[in-house]
Amino acid sequence: MLPLLTTEQQRPLEFITAYLMPFLEREEREGRLQPGLDQARAADFVARMLLSLIGSDGEEIEDPVARRRLVRGQLLAGVLTPEALAR
């Protein structure tokens, strides 16, 4: 899959970004997004980070505690407010 992603990254990136937008819109309505955050840029960032994880060894993904720490500490740390991350 990795070789394909190096040449065809744009398609999955667009799909993941579009998939994330409703979640970010909901978080904004609930007041959990960082103030002034550009949702499209945030969705693009998170999508790129998710794609980069495809090549990882997967330890963080299998362990629920490590997965939560990874998602909140690396993927969403600049997106959600500190209060939302603490939930």
Stockholm file with secondary structure:
# STOCKHOLM 1.0

chainA/1-87         MLPLLTTEQQRPLEFITAYLMPFLEREEREGRLQPGLDQARAADFVARMLLSLIGSDGEEIEDPVARRRLVRGQLLAGVLTPEALAR
#=GR chainA/1-87 SS CHHHHHHSTHHHHHHHHHHHHHHHHHHHHTTCBCTTCCHHHHHHHHHHHHHHHTTSCSHHHHSHHHHHHHIIIIISTTTBCHHHHHC
#=GC SS_cons        CHHHHHHSTHHHHHHHHHHHHHHHHHHHHTTCBCTTCCHHHHHHHHHHHHHHHTTSCSHHHHSHHHHHHHIIIIISTTTBCHHHHHC
//
